[in-house]
Amino acid sequence: MIYLDNAATSWPKPESVAKAVYDCIRESGGNPGRSGHKMSLEAGRIVLDCRDAAAGLFGIDDPMRVIFTSNTTDGLNMAIKGILQPGGHAVTSSMEHNSVARPLKALEPQGIETTFVEADRLGRIDPEDIERAIRPNTSLIVLTLASNVTGTIQPFRGVGAIAKRHGIPFLLDAAQGAGHISIDVKADNIDLMAFPGHKGLLGPQGTGGLYVGDGITLNTIKEGGTGSFSDLITQPDILPDRFESGTLNTPGLAGLAAGIGYIKSVGIENIRGHEIDACGRIIGGLGEIGRVKLYGPADPEAHAGAIAFNVDGMDSTEVSYLLDSEYDIEVRAGLHCAGLAHKTIGTFEQGAVRVSAGPFTTEEEIGVFLDAVKKIAR
């Protein structure tokens, strides 16, 4: 089997990730922060180690500003619904995942408006269009680091600079890019950032995080037990407790810490180099196949792993089905939970086939994939 769906969930995971999860379940099964016995204290140490690892990777000075979530969607909802107030206005792009678009849409009945800045047909937005969309009541700018459909890397650093200049909080959706594109929250002017544990960070599903920058105040969208200040019936104000109600996924965070450790040991620049090489081979190979249409930039360095294509005259799901059933190759087709993005690039009716290599994808596997697409196109 050839796995080329890393934009959904990375696979395979490093052996160290599986070992860390197993060891945590077997040896450190206590509830972090809920007791004073040895297993609970060890579970707390695992969580803290993961918090430190994530902070170090993203240039975050205070690890307590890393809030652990179940996934990126949780983090985006916490940030969007926690900061926007009635009468407010948000600016985002037409390439956003539903994890951004739907929470913003859900706030409309509260009198919160959103401007969706249109990207070009390659899926790239112009930072100047973001700036032109700012209003006096704009209280949040939200942008995906890279499209989950085309893989197009957005000019997030330029948008961060614009947000800072206007004094508007900038929220980055790092679902596609965290772990294989360098991010520094201070240098990149990022005030809030939601990230997944199970994609580029190579951790297990059910893990993720939200960075909350200094000076950012969020209302909670969930309250409950935190293991701290149990004498109060109000939610604690301290971070990360304010946003981490309920038992954390300690085994998952053990695996996430191991995944980040693997990235640091290999070097994020080497992982990125491998990704660019894989994208170049895929784009070049697909471009030589008749009846195949590519979407997004032709430059592999402008992609964050994902590449979208279609075969003329075939539904995207049919191509995906044939790749799976006839050639044992795993990709994803359809609308990828990003209908706005597909409308932008012109694939809303047909959908698109998305192929996404990972750090363990080989040149030979890409060659087999390209041969399979060539046969299907014929």
C-alpha positions as CSV (number, residue, x, y, z in Angstrom):
1,M,0.0,0.0,0.0
2,I,1.2,3.5,-0.9
3,Y,-0.1,6.2,1.4
4,L,-0.4,9.7,-0.1
5,D,-3.0,11.4,2.1
6,N,-0.6,13.1,4.6
7,A,-2.6,16.3,4.4
8,A,-5.4,14.5,6.3
9,T,-3.3,12.6,8.7
10,S,0.4,11.8,8.5
11,W,1.4,8.1,8.2
12,P,3.4,6.2,9.0
13,K,4.4,7.7,12.3
14,P,8.0,7.4,13.7
15,E,8.5,4.4,15.9
16,S,9.3,6.7,18.8
17,V,5.7,8.0,18.6
18,A,4.1,4.6,18.9
19,K,6.5,3.7,21.7
20,A,5.7,6.9,23.6
21,V,2.0,6.3,23.4
22,Y,2.3,2.7,24.5
23,D,4.7,3.5,27.4
24,C,2.4,6.2,28.7
25,I,-0.7,3.9,28.7
26,R,1.2,1.1,30.3
27,E,3.4,3.0,32.8
28,S,1.9,6.4,33.3
29,G,-1.8,6.0,33.1
30,G,-2.7,8.5,35.9
31,N,-4.7,11.7,35.4
32,P,-2.4,14.7,35.1
33,G,-3.0,17.4,37.7
34,R,-5.8,15.5,39.5
35,S,-3.9,13.7,42.2
36,G,-0.6,13.8,44.1
37,H,0.4,10.2,43.6
38,K,3.3,9.0,41.4
39,M,1.3,8.1,38.3
40,S,-0.5,11.4,38.3
41,L,2.7,13.4,38.7
42,E,4.3,11.4,35.9
43,A,1.4,12.1,33.6
44,G,1.7,15.8,34.5
45,R,5.4,15.7,33.5
46,I,4.5,14.2,30.2
47,V,2.0,17.0,29.5
48,L,4.5,19.6,30.5
49,D,7.2,18.1,28.3
50,C,4.9,18.2,25.3
51,R,4.0,21.9,26.1
52,D,7.7,22.7,26.3
53,A,8.4,20.9,23.0
54,A,5.6,22.7,21.1
55,A,6.7,26.1,22.5
56,G,10.3,25.5,21.5
57,L,9.3,24.5,17.9
58,F,7.2,27.6,17.3
59,G,9.3,30.2,19.1
60,I,6.9,30.6,22.0
61,D,8.6,32.1,25.1
62,D,6.0,31.0,27.7
63,P,4.9,27.3,27.3
64,M,1.9,28.0,29.4
65,R,0.5,29.9,26.5
66,V,0.2,26.6,24.6
67,I,-3.3,25.3,25.1
68,F,-3.9,21.7,24.3
69,T,-7.0,20.8,22.2
70,S,-8.4,17.7,20.5
71,N,-7.6,19.1,17.1
72,T,-7.2,22.3,15.1
73,T,-10.9,22.8,14.8
74,D,-11.2,23.0,18.6
75,G,-8.5,25.6,18.7
76,L,-10.0,27.7,15.9
77,N,-13.4,27.7,17.5
78,M,-11.8,28.7,20.9
79,A,-10.0,31.6,19.2
80,I,-12.7,32.9,16.9
81,K,-15.6,32.6,19.3
82,G,-13.5,33.7,22.2
83,I,-12.3,37.0,20.7
84,L,-15.2,38.2,18.4
85,Q,-17.9,40.2,20.0
86,P,-21.3,41.5,18.7
87,G,-20.8,44.4,16.3
88,G,-17.3,43.1,15.4
89,H,-15.9,42.3,12.0
90,A,-13.4,39.6,10.8
91,V,-11.3,39.4,7.7
92,T,-10.4,36.0,6.2
93,S,-9.9,34.4,2.7
94,S,-11.9,32.4,0.2
95,M,-9.4,29.5,0.7
96,E,-10.3,28.7,4.3
97,H,-11.2,25.3,5.6
98,N,-14.7,24.9,7.0
99,S,-13.1,25.0,10.5
100,V,-12.7,28.7,9.9
101,A,-15.6,29.5,7.6
102,R,-18.3,27.7,9.7
103,P,-17.5,29.3,13.1
104,L,-17.5,32.7,11.5
105,K,-20.8,32.0,9.7
106,A,-22.3,30.8,13.0
107,L,-21.5,34.2,14.6
108,E,-23.6,36.2,12.1
109,P,-26.8,36.1,14.2
110,Q,-24.8,37.9,16.9
111,G,-24.1,40.8,14.6
112,I,-20.6,39.8,13.7
113,E,-19.7,40.2,10.0
114,T,-17.0,38.6,8.0
115,T,-15.3,39.6,4.8
116,F,-14.0,36.7,2.7
117,V,-11.2,38.1,0.5
118,E,-11.1,36.4,-2.8
119,A,-7.9,34.5,-3.8
120,D,-6.7,34.1,-7.4
121,R,-7.3,30.9,-9.4
122,L,-4.0,29.5,-8.0
123,G,-5.5,29.8,-4.5
124,R,-3.2,32.6,-3.4
125,I,-4.4,35.8,-1.7
126,D,-2.9,39.3,-2.0
127,P,-2.0,40.8,1.4
128,E,-3.0,44.2,0.0
129,D,-6.6,42.8,-0.5
130,I,-6.6,41.8,3.2
131,E,-5.6,45.3,4.2
132,R,-8.2,46.9,2.0
133,A,-10.9,44.8,3.7
134,I,-10.1,46.2,7.2
135,R,-12.8,48.3,8.7
136,P,-12.8,50.5,11.9
137,N,-14.5,47.6,13.8
138,T,-12.3,44.8,12.5
139,S,-11.3,42.8,15.5
140,L,-9.7,39.7,13.9
141,I,-7.8,38.6,10.8
142,V,-7.8,34.8,10.2
143,L,-5.7,33.1,7.5
144,T,-4.7,29.6,6.7
145,L,-1.0,29.0,6.5
146,A,-1.6,26.8,3.4
147,S,-4.6,25.6,1.5
148,N,-5.7,22.1,2.4
149,V,-6.9,21.7,-1.2
150,T,-4.1,23.0,-3.4
151,G,-1.4,23.2,-0.9
152,T,-0.8,26.9,-1.8
153,I,1.2,28.6,0.9
154,Q,-0.3,31.9,1.8
155,P,1.8,35.1,2.5
156,F,1.0,34.7,6.2
157,R,4.1,36.7,7.3
158,G,3.0,39.7,5.2
159,V,-0.5,39.5,6.6
160,G,0.9,39.2,10.1
161,A,2.8,42.5,9.5
162,I,-0.4,44.2,8.3
163,A,-2.3,43.0,11.3
164,K,0.3,44.3,13.7
165,R,0.5,47.7,11.9
166,H,-3.3,48.0,12.4
167,G,-3.3,46.7,15.9
168,I,-5.6,43.8,15.0
169,P,-5.1,40.2,16.4
170,F,-3.9,37.7,13.8
171,L,-5.0,34.1,14.0
172,L,-3.1,31.6,11.9
173,D,-4.7,28.2,10.9
174,A,-1.5,26.1,10.8
175,A,-3.3,22.8,10.0
176,Q,-1.3,22.5,6.8
177,G,2.3,23.5,7.5
178,A,3.0,23.1,11.2
179,G,5.9,20.7,11.4
180,H,7.3,21.1,7.9
181,I,7.2,24.9,7.4
182,S,9.2,27.1,9.9
183,I,7.0,29.2,12.1
184,D,8.1,31.8,14.7
185,V,5.1,33.4,16.4
186,K,7.1,36.5,17.4
187,A,8.9,37.1,14.1
188,D,5.8,36.3,12.1
189,N,3.5,38.6,14.2
190,I,1.2,35.7,15.1
191,D,-1.2,36.5,18.0
192,L,-3.1,33.2,17.9
193,M,-2.3,29.9,16.2
194,A,-4.2,26.7,16.0
195,F,-2.3,23.6,15.0
196,P,-2.9,19.8,14.7
197,G,-0.8,17.1,16.4
198,H,-1.6,14.4,13.9
199,K,-0.4,15.9,10.6
200,G,3.0,17.5,10.1
201,L,3.9,17.2,13.8
202,L,3.6,13.3,13.3
203,G,1.7,12.7,16.5
204,P,-1.5,10.8,17.1
205,Q,-5.0,11.8,16.2
206,G,-7.0,13.6,18.9
207,T,-4.2,16.0,19.6
208,G,-3.7,19.7,18.8
209,G,-3.1,23.1,20.3
210,L,-3.8,26.8,20.4
211,Y,-1.2,29.4,21.0
212,V,-2.6,32.4,22.8
213,G,-0.2,35.4,22.6
214,D,0.6,37.8,25.3
215,G,-2.0,40.6,25.6
216,I,-4.8,38.4,24.0
217,T,-7.9,37.9,26.1
218,L,-10.4,35.2,25.1
219,N,-13.7,34.4,26.5
220,T,-14.1,30.7,27.2
221,I,-16.5,28.5,25.2
222,K,-16.1,25.6,27.6
223,E,-15.8,25.5,31.4
224,G,-15.3,22.6,33.9
225,G,-12.8,20.8,36.0
226,T,-9.1,21.9,35.6
227,G,-7.5,20.2,38.6
228,S,-6.8,23.7,40.0
229,F,-8.8,26.2,42.2
230,S,-11.3,23.5,43.0
231,D,-12.7,25.6,45.8
232,L,-14.1,28.1,43.2
233,I,-17.2,27.6,41.0
234,T,-15.8,30.0,38.5
235,Q,-13.3,29.2,35.8
236,P,-9.7,29.9,36.7
237,D,-8.1,32.9,34.9
238,I,-4.6,31.4,34.7
239,L,-3.2,29.8,31.6
240,P,-3.4,27.1,30.4
241,D,-6.1,26.0,33.0
242,R,-8.6,28.6,31.7
243,F,-9.0,26.7,28.4
244,E,-8.1,23.1,29.4
245,S,-11.2,21.9,31.1
246,G,-11.5,18.1,31.4
247,T,-9.0,15.3,31.2
248,L,-6.3,15.8,28.6
249,N,-5.2,13.1,26.1
250,T,-2.0,12.3,28.0
251,P,-1.0,9.3,25.8
252,G,-1.7,11.3,22.7
253,L,0.5,14.2,24.1
254,A,3.2,11.7,24.9
255,G,3.1,10.7,21.2
256,L,3.0,14.3,20.1
257,A,6.1,15.2,22.1
258,A,7.9,12.3,20.5
259,G,6.7,13.5,17.0
260,I,8.1,17.0,17.7
261,G,11.3,15.4,19.0
262,Y,11.6,13.5,15.7
263,I,11.2,16.7,13.7
264,K,13.9,18.4,15.8
265,S,16.3,15.4,15.4
266,V,15.9,15.4,11.6
267,G,15.7,19.1,11.1
268,I,12.6,20.9,9.9
269,E,14.6,22.3,7.0
270,N,15.4,18.7,5.8
271,I,11.8,17.7,6.1
272,R,10.8,20.7,4.1
273,G,13.5,19.9,1.5
274,H,12.1,16.4,1.1
275,E,8.6,17.8,0.7
276,I,9.6,20.3,-2.0
277,D,11.4,17.5,-3.9
278,A,8.4,15.2,-3.7
279,C,6.1,18.0,-4.8
280,G,8.3,18.8,-7.7
281,R,8.3,15.1,-8.9
282,I,4.5,14.9,-8.5
283,I,3.8,18.2,-10.3
284,G,6.2,17.5,-13.1
285,G,5.0,13.9,-13.6
286,L,1.3,14.9,-13.6
287,G,2.0,17.7,-15.9
288,E,3.2,15.3,-18.5
289,I,0.1,13.1,-18.5
290,G,-2.6,14.0,-21.1
291,R,-6.1,14.8,-19.8
292,V,-4.7,15.7,-16.3
293,K,-5.4,19.2,-15.1
294,L,-3.4,20.6,-12.2
295,Y,-4.5,23.3,-9.7
296,G,-2.4,25.6,-7.7
297,P,1.1,27.0,-8.3
298,A,3.5,25.2,-10.6
299,D,6.4,26.0,-8.3
300,P,6.8,23.1,-5.8
301,E,8.3,25.6,-3.2
302,A,4.9,27.3,-3.2
303,H,3.2,24.2,-1.9
304,A,2.8,22.8,1.6
305,G,2.7,19.1,0.5
306,A,-0.8,18.9,-1.0
307,I,-1.3,19.0,-4.8
308,A,-4.8,18.9,-6.4
309,F,-5.6,17.5,-9.9
310,N,-8.4,16.1,-12.0
311,V,-8.6,13.7,-14.9
312,D,-10.7,15.2,-17.7
313,G,-14.1,13.6,-18.0
314,M,-13.9,11.7,-14.7
315,D,-15.3,12.6,-11.3
316,S,-12.6,13.1,-8.7
317,T,-14.1,10.4,-6.5
318,E,-13.9,7.9,-9.4
319,V,-10.2,8.5,-9.8
320,S,-9.6,8.1,-6.1
321,Y,-11.6,4.9,-6.0
322,L,-9.5,3.4,-8.9
323,L,-6.3,4.4,-7.3
324,D,-7.3,2.7,-4.1
325,S,-9.1,-0.4,-5.5
326,E,-6.8,-1.1,-8.5
327,Y,-3.4,0.2,-7.4
328,D,-3.6,0.2,-3.5
329,I,-2.7,3.9,-3.5
330,E,-4.4,6.1,-0.8
331,V,-5.4,9.7,-1.8
332,R,-8.4,11.9,-1.0
333,A,-11.0,13.3,-3.4
334,G,-14.1,15.5,-3.2
335,L,-14.4,18.9,-1.6
336,H,-12.0,18.4,1.3
337,C,-14.2,20.3,3.8
338,A,-13.4,23.5,1.9
339,G,-16.2,24.3,-0.4
340,L,-15.2,28.0,-0.7
341,A,-11.7,27.0,-1.8
342,H,-13.1,24.8,-4.6
343,K,-15.4,27.6,-5.8
344,T,-12.3,29.8,-5.9
345,I,-10.3,27.4,-8.1
346,G,-13.3,26.3,-10.2
347,T,-13.7,22.7,-9.0
348,F,-16.9,22.9,-6.9
349,E,-18.9,20.6,-9.2
350,Q,-16.2,18.1,-9.9
351,G,-14.2,18.2,-6.7
352,A,-10.5,17.4,-7.0
353,V,-8.1,14.6,-6.3
354,R,-5.6,15.6,-3.6
355,V,-2.2,13.8,-3.3
356,S,0.0,14.7,-0.4
357,A,3.4,13.2,0.2
358,G,4.9,13.0,3.7
359,P,8.4,12.8,5.2
360,F,8.6,9.0,4.6
361,T,7.3,9.1,1.0
362,T,9.8,7.6,-1.4
363,E,10.8,8.4,-5.0
364,E,9.7,4.9,-6.0
365,E,6.3,5.4,-4.5
366,I,5.8,8.6,-6.4
367,G,6.8,6.8,-9.6
368,V,4.2,4.1,-9.0
369,F,1.5,6.7,-8.3
370,L,2.3,8.6,-11.5
371,D,2.2,5.3,-13.6
372,A,-1.2,4.5,-12.1
373,V,-2.6,8.0,-12.9
374,K,-1.3,7.6,-16.4
375,K,-3.1,4.3,-16.9
376,I,-6.3,5.7,-15.4
377,A,-6.1,8.8,-17.7
378,R,-5.7,6.5,-20.8
